Amino acid sequence: MKKLNKIVFIDDDEATNAYHKLMCEKTGFGNTVNFFINAESAITFLKSIGSKDDFPDLIFVDIYMPEMNGHDFVKEVREMPAFNSGRTRIAHLTASLDIKDLIHSDESEVKHYYFKPIKEQELAQLINENF
């Protein structure tokens, strides 16, 4: 199993973040794993990264969050100078069963879409197939 340098989770549900944190600690999928409870704080963090080599390998973002949703977050991240489109993968997380979310994710070219919480096997497969 390849270990990623940086993984970021953005979710306003603290219980989901706690689950993902425990899973990441147990599995060791990432050297550094950051958690944010809103998109704005994650945007501030990502904007502080000055190099494409330092940008996270993998970003998970909840679709439904107050103030900035996951779709708007993805648009903003892709415009950042340090965003590495050749290396960074973005995945949507959701608890919604609304097909419109999957369609919108596909239209915004988010290729990875998971129901919360992401399972260890799903994360392992995502890493194995993309890195």
N, C-alpha and C positions, 0 to 999 in steps of 0.2 A: 504494500500500500504506500503510495506516495504521500508524503506529508507536505501540505501547502504552507507557504510562508505566512500569509495573512488571510483570515476569514472574517467577515463582518456580518452580523445579524442585526436587523432593524425590525422591531416589533413592539407595539405599545402594550402588549400583554406580558406582564412580568413573569407569570407562571410559565409561559412558553419560552421566554428567554432563559429562565432557570433550568428548564428541561434541556434546552440546547446547550447550555453551559456545562451541565453535568455530562451530557453525551460527549461533548468535545474534550472535556478533561479526561474522561474514561478512554476514549479512542485515540486521542493525540493526533487528530487529523490536521491540526494547524499549529504552527509555531506560536503565532499570536492570533487570538480570537477576541474581537471587540464586539460589545453589545450596546445597542442604543434603543431607547424607548420612544424616540420620535425621529422622523426623517431630517428635521432641521439640525439636530445635534450631529447626526451622521454626515450631513452635507458639510458642516463646519469642519469636522474631522477630516473628511476626504479632501476638502479644499486646502488643508494644511500640508498635504503630501505634495512634495515638489518634483518627484521623479516618477516616470512610468514604471520603473523597476521597483519602486516602493509601494505602488498602488496595490490594493488587495487582489488576491487571486480569485476570490469568490465572495460575492455579496448576496445575502438573502434579505429580501425586503417584503414585509407584509403589505398586501394590497390596500387594505382598509385601515387607515390611521387618521386621526384628527389632523387638521391643518394641511398636511401634504400627504397625498396617497402614494402608493407604490408606483403607479404609472407615471405620475409627475416627477417622482424621485428619479426614476430611470432616465427620463429625458434630461434632467439637470446633470446627473452624473456623466452621461455620455458627452456632455459639452465641456467637461473639465479638461484642462490641458494635460493633466497627469493620467487621465483615463487611458488604459491600455486595451484597446478593442481586440487586439490579437491574443491577449492573455487573460484578461479579466472576464469571468463569467458572472452573470447576474441571474438570480432565480427569484421567482415570486413565491411567496408563501400565502396561503389563505385558508380560512375556515368556511368560506362561501362555496356553495354548489352552483352558483350562477354561471351559466355557460358564457355569458357576456364577458366575464373576467378572463376566461381562457382565450376568447377571441381577441380581446383588447391586448392581452399579453403577446399573442402571436403577431398582431399588427404592429406592436412596438418592438418586435424582434427579440422578445425575451423567450428563449428556447426552453427554459427550465421552469416548471410549474409544479408545486407540491402542496399537498394539504398539510396543515399544521397538526402536530409538529412533524418535522421531517424525521424519518426513521434512520437509524444507523446504517442499515443496508442501502437505503436510497442515497445517503450522502456518500457512502463508499463507492457505489456505482457511478454517481456523478463525477467523483474525483477520478476514478479509474478510466472513465470514458473521455474525459476532457483535459486531463493534465498528464 
